[in-house]
Protein backbone atom coordinates (compact mmCIF):
# COMPACT_ATOMS: atom_id res chain seq x y z
CA UNK A 1 0.00 0.00 0.00
CA UNK A 2 0.98 3.61 -0.38
CA UNK A 3 2.20 5.76 2.46
CA UNK A 4 0.49 9.07 3.04
CA UNK A 5 2.34 12.32 2.59
CA UNK A 6 3.97 14.01 5.52
CA UNK A 7 1.10 16.48 5.67
CA UNK A 8 -1.30 13.82 6.86
CA UNK A 9 -4.36 13.16 8.98
CA UNK A 10 -5.80 15.93 11.10
CA UNK A 11 -7.91 14.01 13.62
CA UNK A 12 -10.78 15.10 15.79
CA UNK A 13 -9.61 12.12 17.77
CA UNK A 14 -12.22 9.68 19.05
CA UNK A 15 -15.06 11.42 17.23
CA UNK A 16 -18.24 9.44 16.71
CA UNK A 17 -17.49 9.11 13.01
CA UNK A 18 -14.06 8.52 11.50
CA UNK A 19 -13.32 9.25 7.85
CA UNK A 20 -10.95 7.03 5.84
CA UNK A 21 -7.29 7.88 6.15
CA UNK A 22 -6.88 8.97 2.55
CA UNK A 23 -9.66 11.58 2.68
CA UNK A 24 -8.24 13.07 5.85
CA UNK A 25 -4.79 13.14 4.36
CA UNK A 26 -5.96 15.06 1.30
CA UNK A 27 -7.75 17.65 3.46
CA UNK A 28 -4.67 18.14 5.61
CA UNK A 29 -2.35 18.18 2.60
CA UNK A 30 -4.42 20.94 0.97
CA UNK A 31 -4.41 23.02 4.14
CA UNK A 32 -0.65 22.68 4.59
CA UNK A 33 0.09 23.41 0.95
CA UNK A 34 -1.94 26.61 1.26
CA UNK A 35 0.01 27.62 4.36
CA UNK A 36 3.28 26.83 2.60
CA UNK A 37 2.32 28.90 -0.44
CA UNK A 38 1.41 31.84 1.78
CA UNK A 39 4.75 31.58 3.55
CA UNK A 40 6.63 31.24 0.27
CA UNK A 41 4.84 34.26 -1.15
CA UNK A 42 5.89 36.29 1.87
CA UNK A 43 9.50 35.08 1.75
CA UNK A 44 9.98 34.83 -2.01
CA UNK A 45 10.86 31.14 -1.67
CA UNK A 46 9.27 27.98 -3.08
CA UNK A 47 11.42 25.33 -1.41
CA UNK A 48 8.87 23.71 0.89
CA UNK A 49 5.84 22.86 -1.26
CA UNK A 50 7.52 20.09 -3.27
CA UNK A 51 8.75 18.44 -0.09
CA UNK A 52 5.23 18.34 1.35
CA UNK A 53 3.95 16.56 -1.74
CA UNK A 54 6.76 14.06 -2.21
CA UNK A 55 7.86 12.92 1.24
CA UNK A 56 6.41 9.69 2.66
CA UNK A 57 5.18 9.05 6.18
CA UNK A 58 8.74 8.54 7.47
CA UNK A 59 11.72 9.22 5.22
CA UNK A 60 13.57 6.09 6.36
CA UNK A 61 10.57 3.80 5.87
CA UNK A 62 10.69 2.60 9.48
CA UNK A 63 6.98 3.06 10.26
CA UNK A 64 5.62 0.08 12.15
CA UNK A 65 2.64 -1.05 14.20
CA UNK A 66 2.15 -4.27 16.17
CA UNK A 67 -0.95 -5.11 18.20
CA UNK A 68 -3.31 -8.03 18.82
CA UNK A 69 -7.06 -7.28 18.77
CA UNK A 70 -9.59 -9.77 20.09
CA UNK A 71 -13.31 -9.85 20.77
CA UNK A 72 -15.59 -8.30 18.14
CA UNK A 73 -12.68 -8.68 15.71
CA UNK A 74 -9.77 -11.11 15.86
CA UNK A 75 -6.64 -9.65 14.28
CA UNK A 76 -2.94 -10.11 14.94
CA UNK A 77 -1.41 -7.06 13.29
CA UNK A 78 2.23 -6.53 12.41
CA UNK A 79 2.44 -3.89 9.70
CA UNK A 80 5.58 -2.43 8.19
CA UNK A 81 6.11 0.37 5.69
CA UNK A 82 4.72 -1.34 2.59
CA UNK A 83 1.76 -2.89 4.44
CA UNK A 84 -0.04 0.28 5.44
CA UNK A 85 -0.98 3.90 5.12
CA UNK A 86 0.08 6.15 7.95
CA UNK A 87 -0.01 9.72 9.13
CA UNK A 88 -0.28 11.84 12.22
CA UNK A 89 -1.47 15.06 13.75
CA UNK A 90 0.18 16.42 16.90
CA UNK A 91 0.33 13.57 19.42
CA UNK A 92 -2.05 11.28 17.51
CA UNK A 93 -0.65 8.65 15.17
CA UNK A 94 -2.85 6.88 12.62
CA UNK A 95 -2.26 3.69 10.66
CA UNK A 96 -4.50 2.06 8.05
CA UNK A 97 -4.22 -1.35 6.45
CA UNK A 98 -5.82 -4.74 5.87
CA UNK A 99 -5.14 -7.35 8.58
CA UNK A 100 -4.32 -10.91 7.54
CA UNK A 101 -7.57 -12.76 6.88
CA UNK A 102 -9.65 -9.57 6.63
CA UNK A 103 -11.53 -8.44 3.54
CA UNK A 104 -11.33 -4.70 4.16
CA UNK A 105 -9.14 -2.07 5.78
CA UNK A 106 -9.19 -0.85 9.35
CA UNK A 107 -7.77 2.33 10.85
CA UNK A 108 -5.83 2.34 14.12
CA UNK A 109 -5.38 5.60 16.05
CA UNK A 110 -3.13 6.12 19.05
CA UNK A 111 -3.37 9.36 21.04
CA UNK A 112 -0.59 9.87 23.59
CA UNK A 113 -0.42 12.78 26.03
CA UNK A 114 3.12 13.80 25.18
CA UNK A 115 4.52 17.25 24.42
CA UNK A 116 6.18 18.15 21.16
CA UNK A 117 9.68 16.68 20.93
CA UNK A 118 9.46 14.98 24.32
CA UNK A 119 9.66 11.38 25.53
CA UNK A 120 8.23 9.88 28.70
CA UNK A 121 6.93 6.83 30.55
CA UNK A 122 3.46 5.86 31.79
CA UNK A 123 1.82 8.62 29.77
CA UNK A 124 -1.99 8.61 29.46
CA UNK A 125 -3.09 7.29 26.07
CA UNK A 126 -6.20 6.39 24.12
CA UNK A 127 -6.75 3.95 21.27
CA UNK A 128 -9.43 3.98 18.59
CA UNK A 129 -10.21 1.44 15.87
CA UNK A 130 -12.31 2.13 12.79
CA UNK A 131 -13.63 -0.84 10.81
CA UNK A 132 -14.27 0.58 7.35
CA UNK A 133 -16.41 -2.31 6.09
CA UNK A 134 -18.90 -2.40 8.97
CA UNK A 135 -18.54 1.32 9.78
CA UNK A 136 -18.08 0.41 13.44
CA UNK A 137 -15.95 2.69 15.58
CA UNK A 138 -14.30 1.36 18.73
CA UNK A 139 -12.60 3.57 21.29
CA UNK A 140 -11.22 3.50 24.80
CA UNK A 141 -12.86 5.66 27.42
CA UNK A 142 -11.89 9.32 27.60
CA UNK A 143 -11.09 8.64 31.25
CA UNK A 144 -8.08 6.59 30.19
CA UNK A 145 -7.33 2.92 30.55
CA UNK A 146 -4.20 2.98 28.39
CA UNK A 147 -0.66 4.12 29.10
CA UNK A 148 2.29 4.60 26.77
CA UNK A 149 6.05 4.89 26.91
CA UNK A 150 7.43 7.24 24.25
CA UNK A 151 11.00 6.16 23.61
CA UNK A 152 11.80 8.48 20.69
CA UNK A 153 10.50 11.72 19.22
CA UNK A 154 13.17 12.99 16.85
CA UNK A 155 12.79 15.94 14.49
CA UNK A 156 12.44 15.03 10.81
CA UNK A 157 11.64 18.37 9.21
CA UNK A 158 10.95 21.93 10.29
CA UNK A 159 9.77 24.93 8.30
CA UNK A 160 7.40 27.85 8.92
CA UNK A 161 4.32 25.76 8.09
CA UNK A 162 4.86 22.63 10.18
CA UNK A 163 7.23 20.43 12.16
CA UNK A 164 7.33 16.66 11.87
CA UNK A 165 8.84 14.05 14.18
CA UNK A 166 9.51 10.34 14.15
CA UNK A 167 7.74 9.00 17.24
CA UNK A 168 8.30 5.52 18.69
CA UNK A 169 6.20 4.19 21.55
CA UNK A 170 4.90 1.09 23.24
CA UNK A 171 1.75 0.87 25.30
CA UNK A 172 -0.67 -1.16 27.36
CA UNK A 173 -4.45 -0.96 27.76
CA UNK A 174 -5.97 -2.19 31.01
CA UNK A 175 -9.55 -1.92 29.73
CA UNK A 176 -11.28 -2.97 26.53
CA UNK A 177 -12.18 -0.65 23.72
CA UNK A 178 -15.93 -0.23 23.49
CA UNK A 179 -18.21 0.12 20.48
CA UNK A 180 -21.65 1.54 21.09
CA UNK A 181 -24.04 0.47 18.34
CA UNK A 182 -26.47 3.22 17.28
CA UNK A 183 -30.10 3.05 18.23
CA UNK A 184 -31.94 2.14 21.44
CA UNK A 185 -31.24 -1.34 22.75
CA UNK A 186 -28.59 -1.97 20.11
CA UNK A 187 -26.08 -3.23 22.66
CA UNK A 188 -22.35 -2.87 23.06
CA UNK A 189 -19.49 -4.75 21.40
CA UNK A 190 -15.99 -4.91 22.82
CA UNK A 191 -12.48 -5.25 21.48
CA UNK A 192 -9.63 -6.14 23.79
CA UNK A 193 -6.46 -4.29 22.83
CA UNK A 194 -3.23 -6.16 23.55
CA UNK A 195 0.12 -4.55 24.25
CA UNK A 196 1.15 -2.42 21.28
CA UNK A 197 4.25 -0.99 19.62
CA UNK A 198 4.22 1.83 17.08
CA UNK A 199 6.65 3.90 15.06
CA UNK A 200 5.12 6.70 13.05
CA UNK A 201 4.65 10.39 12.37
CA UNK A 202 3.93 13.11 14.92
CA UNK A 203 3.01 16.28 13.10
CA UNK A 204 2.80 19.70 14.72
CA UNK A 205 1.60 23.07 13.47
CA UNK A 206 1.49 26.54 14.99
CA UNK A 207 3.67 28.06 17.70
CA UNK A 208 5.73 25.72 19.85
CA UNK A 209 4.00 25.10 23.17
SEZA-90942 format. One line per 2 residues: their letters; for each residue x, z negated, y negated of N, C-alpha, C, O. Coordinates in steps of 0.001 Angstrom, whole numbers, plus 500000, padded with zeros to 6 digits. Layout:
N
A	X:Z:Y:X:Z:Y:X:Z:Y:X:Z:Y  ...
***
This chain:
209
XX	500825:500000:501196:500000:500000:500000:500861:500000:498751:502045:499663:498790  500244:500385:497645:500981:500383:496389:501115:498960:495864:500381:498054:496258
XX	502082:498794:494957:502203:497543:494239:501723:497774:492826:501983:498826:492241  501020:496795:492269:500491:496960:490932:501593:496863:489908:502633:496252:490155
XX	501366:497467:488754:502338:497409:487679:502563:496001:487198:501792:495092:487507  503631:495822:486435:503972:494481:485991:502943:493914:485031:502829:492696:484892
XX	502194:494782:484370:501099:494331:483520:499856:494249:484376:499014:495147:484340  499731:493184:485145:498701:493145:486178:497851:491896:486103:498344:490817:485775
XX	496569:492044:486408:495645:491022:486841:495447:489863:485877:496024:488794:486078  494643:490051:484833:494201:488895:484072:493036:488253:484788:492021:488920:484991
XX	493124:487011:485179:492090:486383:485995:491345:485311:485226:491965:484424:484638  490010:485382:485221:489221:484212:484899:489140:483475:486228:488169:483616:486973
XX	490160:482698:486512:490392:482228:487877:489247:481368:488387:488729:480501:487684  488863:481638:489649:487784:480952:490319:486445:481202:489665:485584:480322:489675
XX	486246:482376:489098:484936:482768:488582:484012:483030:489746:484464:483164:490883  482718:483103:489475:481760:483286:490559:481836:484682:491142:481462:484887:492296
XX	482311:485643:490371:482510:486993:490886:483951:487390:490641:484529:487060:489605  484528:488099:491597:485937:488501:491477:486033:490001:491663:485636:490522:492706
XX	486558:490711:490660:486682:492149:490752:487874:492502:491628:488782:491687:491793  487887:493725:492200:489048:494159:492970:490307:494165:492123:490263:494355:490908
XX	491429:493954:492796:492708:493847:492120:493007:495049:491249:493449:494889:490112  492773:496261:491762:493120:497452:491026:492408:497575:489698:493021:497964:488704
XX	491093:497243:489659:490344:497316:488422:490892:496344:487401:491045:496688:486229  491187:495137:487835:491755:494148:486930:493098:494603:486394:493407:494428:485216
XX	493888:495188:487274:495206:495637:486855:495107:496709:485781:495880:496694:484823  494169:497638:485925:494038:498695:484938:493602:498137:483589:494084:498578:482546
XX	492676:497151:483608:492250:496536:482354:493425:495858:481664:493632:496024:480462  494190:495096:482434:495331:494393:481856:496396:495378:481389:496994:495196:480328
XX	496632:496418:482178:497647:497403:481818:497300:498067:480494:498172:498269:479649  496012:498410:480311:495583:499033:479062:495799:498104:477885:496284:498522:476833
XX	495434:496824:478066:495594:495856:476979:497061:495682:476601:497397:495620:475418  497931:495604:477601:499348:495413:477321:499953:496654:476689:500761:496555:475765
XX	499564:497824:477183:500085:499049:476592:499708:499148:475120:500506:499595:474296  498470:498722:474788:498056:498738:473390:498905:497795:472556:499312:498131:471445
XX	499171:496602:473103:500009:495638:472384:501423:496176:472204:502038:495999:471152  501932:496833:473242:503276:497399:473166:503338:498490:472110:504281:498541:471321
XX	502330:499367:472093:502322:500443:471104:502290:499886:469683:502972:500390:468790  501479:498827:469484:501414:498220:468161:502769:497661:467755:503202:497818:466613
XX	503440:496999:468711:504753:496446:468417:505776:497551:468152:506604:497438:467249  505708:498620:468950:506627:499729:468761:506414:500414:467416:507365:500824:466751
XX	505139:500529:467030:504843:501150:465742:505427:500330:464599:505919:500876:463611  505364:499007:464752:505891:498133:463706:507416:498150:463665:508019:498004:462601
XX	508045:498333:464853:509503:498249:464919:510189:499609:464919:511408:499700:464779  509386:500676:465080:509975:502006:465168:510613:502286:466502:511422:503207:466614
XX	510270:501515:467527:510856:501666:468858:509786:502096:469843:508597:501880:469610  510210:502710:470956:509265:503077:472018:509848:502735:473379:509565:503423:474360
XX	510655:501688:473455:511424:501408:474673:510640:500660:475722:511035:500655:476888  509515:500012:475343:508866:499112:476289:507741:499770:477086:507501:499391:478232
XX	507046:500749:476502:505835:501261:477137:506127:501889:478497:505359:501681:479436  507204:502643:478631:507524:503270:479910:507792:502222:480973:507412:502399:482131
XX	508440:501137:480594:508747:500088:481559:507474:499445:482087:507385:499135:483275  506486:499239:481220:505227:498651:481660:504567:499530:482708:504003:499023:483677
XX	504630:500849:482522:503946:501743:483441:504677:501894:484773:504039:502082:485809  506015:501814:484757:506762:502214:485941:507196:501061:486833:507442:501268:488021
XX	507296:499854:486292:507861:498761:487082:506846:498222:488078:505664:498111:487752  507289:497883:489297:506405:497338:490311:506176:495862:490102:506586:495295:489089
XX	505510:495232:491079:505180:493815:490949:506445:492996:490755:506538:492230:489796  507419:493139:491642:508737:492532:491462:509785:493628:491617:509714:494413:492563
XX	510741:493697:490722:511725:494781:490782:512520:494825:492083:512902:495901:492542  512770:493654:492681:513573:493638:493907:512742:493774:495175:513289:493733:496277
XX	511424:493936:495034:510565:494129:496200:510441:492918:497099:510131:493060:498282  510676:491727:496563:510686:490522:497402:509342:489805:497452:509263:488702:497992
XX	508288:490397:496906:506985:489742:496937:506554:489474:498384:506820:490262:499291  505881:488337:498563:505624:487851:499924:504491:486842:499878:504383:486066:498928
XX	503645:486851:500902:502638:485800:501052:502441:485525:502540:502352:486447:503350  502374:484251:502878:502155:483828:504267:501162:482681:504267:501376:481664:503607
XX	500067:482847:505014:499051:481799:505112:498163:482094:506319:497947:483254:506669  497655:481048:506944:496690:481182:508033:495335:480704:507516:495216:479600:506985
XX	494308:481558:507681:492943:481230:507284:492080:481125:508536:492156:481976:509423  491269:480093:508605:490407:479913:509773:489041:479413:509318:488892:478847:508236
XX	488053:479637:510175:486687:479231:509853:485799:480451:509733:485586:481164:510714  485270:480703:508525:484406:481858:508302:485145:483171:508520:484534:484180:508872
XX	486461:483159:508309:487317:484290:508685:488508:483737:509449:488896:482584:509262  489082:484559:510306:490233:484145:511111:491361:485150:510878:491400:486208:511506
XX	492267:484814:509979:493358:485720:509650:494680:484965:509622:494772:483882:509043  495694:485534:510244:497056:485057:510106:497799:486093:509266:498109:487185:509743
XX	498079:485743:508025:498588:486714:507058:500074:486500:506823:500521:485386:506552  500824:487573:506931:502228:487591:506533:502486:488959:505917:502831:489914:506613
XX	502314:489035:504605:502439:490301:503891:503765:490357:503150:504210:489378:502552  504378:491524:503207:505577:491806:502429:505265:492910:501423:504113:493318:501277
XX	506274:493380:500749:506109:494307:499634:505196:495486:499952:504257:495754:499203  505458:496194:501051:504717:497414:501343:503347:497149:501954:502582:498091:502164
XX	503016:495893:502243:501759:495563:502894:500644:495259:501914:499495:495108:502330  500945:495162:500621:499962:494557:499723:500075:495082:498299:501059:495709:497908
XX	499019:494795:497541:499021:494883:496095:499310:493480:495571:499014:492494:496246  499875:493384:494394:500080:492048:493846:500164:492102:492340:500445:493147:491755
XX	499919:490975:491724:499986:490869:490279:499861:489413:489879:499796:488531:490736  499827:489162:488601:499722:487782:488157:499368:487677:486695:499585:488604:485915
XX	498825:486543:486339:498529:486251:484944:498799:484771:484717:498150:483913:485316  499765:484476:483843:500178:483102:483585:500575:482444:484909:501431:482958:485629
XX	499948:481308:485228:500332:480578:486432:499425:480888:487617:499333:480089:488549  498756:482033:487594:497945:482485:488716:498561:483733:489323:498814:484712:488622
XX	498802:483695:490630:499348:484834:491352:498275:485395:492255:497546:484642:492900  498170:486720:492310:497152:487378:493115:497790:488381:494053:498721:489097:493686
XX	497265:488419:495292:497740:489338:496309:496521:489982:496971:495523:489303:497213  496589:491259:497261:495502:491952:497943:496034:492790:499082:497058:493459:498941
XX	495345:492760:500210:495778:493545:501353:494758:493464:502476:493717:492821:502342  495066:494119:503574:494184:494135:504742:494838:493351:505870:495854:493790:506409
XX	494276:492195:506243:494865:491421:507353:494802:492188:508669:493956:493063:508852  495696:491853:509570:495682:492458:510907:494332:492200:511568:493857:491064:511596
XX	493720:493243:512094:492431:493117:512763:491235:493209:511839:490099:493217:512314  491453:493279:510527:490353:493366:509571:490079:494820:509221:490956:495675:509341
XX	488853:495093:508786:488470:496461:508436:488486:496708:506936:488332:497847:506495  488670:495661:506151:488671:495837:504701:489636:494851:504063:490131:493934:504718
XX	489893:495052:502784:490856:494225:502074:490264:492887:501658:489051:492736:501512  491161:491919:501473:490808:490654:500846:491788:490410:499701:492884:490970:499671
XX	491377:489575:498774:492231:489149:497669:492512:487669:497818:491598:486888:498082  493756:487273:497653:494172:485879:497662:494670:485521:496271:495464:486260:495689
XX	494212:484392:495730:494617:483952:494399:495099:482516:494464:494430:481649:495025  496261:482273:493888:496874:480951:493884:497115:480542:492433:497889:481185:491723
XX	496461:479487:492000:496630:478963:490644:497389:477646:490732:496944:476706:491391  498531:477586:490067:499405:476414:490133:499606:475875:488721:499912:476636:487803
XX	499437:474589:488547:499582:473975:487222:501065:473750:486923:501594:472644:487042  501708:474849:486530:503124:474817:486198:503306:475481:484845:502586:476422:484512
XX	504260:475001:484067:504524:475578:482751:505403:476820:482878:506080:477021:483886  505378:477624:481864:506182:478840:481850:507667:478526:482073:508248:477690:481382
XX	508259:479206:483042:509681:479071:483319:510089:477824:484076:511272:477636:484362  509132:476968:484404:509459:475677:485016:509310:475723:486539:508690:476634:487087
XX	509883:474736:487202:509657:474473:488618:509092:473063:488735:508966:472362:487731  508752:472640:489951:508229:471295:490122:507704:471079:491524:507539:472025:492294
XX	507440:469817:491851:506928:469454:493169:505591:468748:493030:505302:468124:492009  504783:468858:494073:503462:468207:494140:502608:468529:492914:501966:467648:492343
XX	502609:469794:492521:501818:470233:491380:500389:470547:491826:500203:471132:492893  499374:470173:491040:498007:470543:491388:497857:472061:491501:498428:472813:490712
XX	497091:472490:492481:496913:473927:492708:495502:474186:493222:494831:473293:493741  495076:475430:493062:493797:475882:493611:494005:477224:494303:494899:477992:493945
XX	493173:477489:495290:493251:478726:496049:491870:479361:496079:490867:478671:496260  491820:480666:495901:490568:481412:496020:490789:482627:496908:491877:483203:496939
XX	489743:483004:497628:489792:484126:498558:488569:484986:498314:487443:484489:498329  488781:486270:498090:487692:487208:497866:487667:488221:498999:488619:488978:499192
XX	486562:488228:499750:486372:489188:500845:485634:490388:500264:484443:490301:499967  486331:491499:500101:485733:492653:499417:484566:493250:500188:483594:493700:499581
XX	484643:493263:501521:483592:493908:502315:482273:493141:502222:481223:493739:501986  482323:491833:502406:481099:491029:502405:480737:490511:501026:479663:489941:500834
XX	481651:490711:500040:481460:490220:498676:481275:488701:498643:480570:488165:497788  481920:488027:499586:481917:486559:499586:483147:486058:498846:484233:486625:498959
XX	482957:484991:498093:484051:484416:497309:484211:482959:497709:483288:482159:497560  485383:482624:498214:485700:481265:498639:486640:480648:497619:487496:481338:497065
XX	486489:479355:497365:487396:478708:496426:487488:477220:496703:486533:476606:497179  488637:476648:496406:488776:475204:496498:488131:474561:495283:487936:475204:494252
XX	487809:473309:495415:487145:472580:494344:488012:472534:493100:489239:472491:493188  487365:472543:491934:488105:472403:490683:488776:471036:490582:489693:470851:489782
XX	488323:470083:491388:488914:468750:491361:490261:468701:492075:490957:467687:492023  490627:469785:492737:491922:469807:493407:491781:469960:494901:490890:470659:495382
XX	492659:469307:495635:492668:469447:497077:493869:470217:497576:494159:470209:498772  494584:470895:496661:495798:471607:497025:496942:471163:496120:496733:470825:494955
XX	498134:471168:496666:499342:470898:495881:500371:471978:496181:500335:472608:497238  501283:472184:495246:502291:473230:495398:503644:472741:494936:503753:471892:494051
XX	504668:473290:495550:506048:473093:495112:506568:474436:494611:506693:475383:495388  506867:474521:493329:507427:475747:492762:508947:475629:492819:509540:474787:492145
XX	509562:476473:493622:511005:476389:493844:511799:477357:492967:513012:477208:492815  511117:478349:492391:511798:479308:491518:510801:479872:490525:509662:480175:490879
XX	511236:480012:489277:510505:480784:488279:511546:481382:487330:511874:480812:486289  512046:482538:487726:513168:483152:487014:512691:484349:486201:511871:485140:486666
XX	513206:484473:484995:512793:485512:484063:513174:486900:484584:514322:487139:484960  512204:487803:484599:512437:489188:484974:512599:490056:483733:513551:490828:483620
XX	511654:489918:482801:511641:490787:481632:511016:490034:480470:510122:489208:480656  511497:490330:479272:510945:489708:478073:510973:490716:476944:512008:491328:476681
XX	509843:490895:476273:509773:491705:475071:508651:491152:474205:507990:490202:474626  508403:491687:473038:507402:491082:472149:505989:491037:472716:505169:490246:472250
XX	505683:491872:473716:504322:491914:474236:504078:490938:475379:502972:490414:475507  505076:490681:476208:504856:489824:477373:506178:489334:477933:507248:489829:477578
XX	506080:488346:478821:507227:487835:479568:506810:487717:481032:505727:487215:481336  507664:488174:481926:507329:488127:483343:508400:487370:484112:509584:487420:483779
XX	507957:486670:485146:508836:485823:485947:508592:486062:487437:507472:486349:487860  509644:485940:488204:509509:485849:489657:509248:484388:490000:510049:483512:489675
XX	508113:484133:490662:507745:482763:491003:507665:482628:492518:506996:483420:493183  508345:481628:493059:508303:481314:494483:507752:479913:494662:508150:478989:493953
XX	506831:479751:495611:506201:478447:495808:505735:478302:497244:505528:479287:497952  505576:477066:497656:504904:476758:498912:503877:475676:498630:504037:474886:497700
XX	502821:475643:499437:501755:474700:499134:500994:474241:500362:501173:474746:501470  500137:473260:500115:499335:472637:501164:497962:472323:500592:497853:471853:499459
XX	496923:472579:501363:495554:472235:500959:495000:471193:501924:494980:471393:503138  494552:470080:501355:494030:468993:502187:492539:469116:502427:491983:468388:503249
XX	491875:470037:501714:490451:470268:501920:490225:471745:502176:491094:472572:501899  489058:472073:502704:488723:473466:502972:488315:474171:501688:487911:473536:500714
XX	488426:475476:501703:487823:476285:500655:486345:476462:501001:485991:476623:502169  485507:476431:500005:484071:476509:500233:483510:477807:499681:483972:478311:498658
XX	482491:478353:500381:481787:479517:499876:480315:479190:499824:479696:478918:500852  479759:479214:498644:478350:478910:498462:477569:480212:498443:477702:481005:497511
XX	476754:480438:499467:475960:481656:499532:474852:481598:498482:474263:480539:498269  474560:482726:497822:473531:482718:496780:472143:482512:497357:471869:482865:498504
XX	471284:481940:496551:469899:481770:496951:469625:480399:497525:470513:479795:498127  468400:479888:497350:468055:478555:497861:468110:478509:499381:467623:479411:500063
XX	468706:477450:499894:468763:477248:501338:469663:478213:502070:469555:478366:503287  470561:478874:501334:471406:479892:501967:472551:479276:502761:473129:479932:503627
XX	472885:478010:502469:473923:477345:503234:475311:477558:502670:475506:478272:501686  476266:476922:503319:477653:476939:502872:478540:477347:504034:478370:476864:505153
XX	479487:478237:503770:480507:478599:504746:481835:478023:504298:482055:477812:503105  482714:477769:505242:484007:477179:504911:485153:477994:505483:485040:478594:506552
XX	486258:478004:504749:487523:478523:505248:488554:477414:505125:488707:476822:504056  489254:477135:506199:490372:476209:506136:491636:476983:505796:491967:477977:506442
XX	492333:476510:504771:493543:477170:504290:494754:476418:504830:494953:475246:504509  495559:477084:505646:496767:476455:506161:497860:476396:505108:497691:476898:503997
XX	498982:475783:505462:500122:475755:504546:500494:477185:504151:500413:478102:504969  500893:477367:502915:501153:478715:502423:502490:478808:501703:503010:477832:501163
XX	503027:480037:501719:504246:480375:500992:503994:481669:500230:503418:482607:500781  504414:481730:498980:504217:482921:498174:505454:483206:497324:506173:482297:496908
XX	505676:484485:497084:506654:484944:496103:505973:486074:495350:505568:487066:495955  505845:485934:494045:505121:486946:493301:505413:486885:491819:506443:486367:491388
XX	504474:487433:491037:504649:487635:489609:503876:486598:488806:502672:486432:488995  504562:485909:487918:503929:485076:486894:504100:485803:485567:505214:486171:485194
XX	503020:486004:484873:503014:486904:483719:502434:486177:482518:501295:485713:482567  503192:486073:481453:502797:485275:480298:502761:486129:479035:503619:486984:478815
XX	501744:485873:478213:501599:486534:476928:501525:485474:475831:501334:484292:476117  501676:485899:474579:501491:485014:473460:502682:484132:473222:503711:484278:473881
XX	502552:483196:472267:503672:482296:471939:504041:481427:473129:503180:481069:473932  505304:481091:473242:505730:480148:474278:505105:478791:473999:505035:478346:472853
X	504649:478138:475070:504003:476833:474903:505041:475724:474942:504695:474549:474819
***
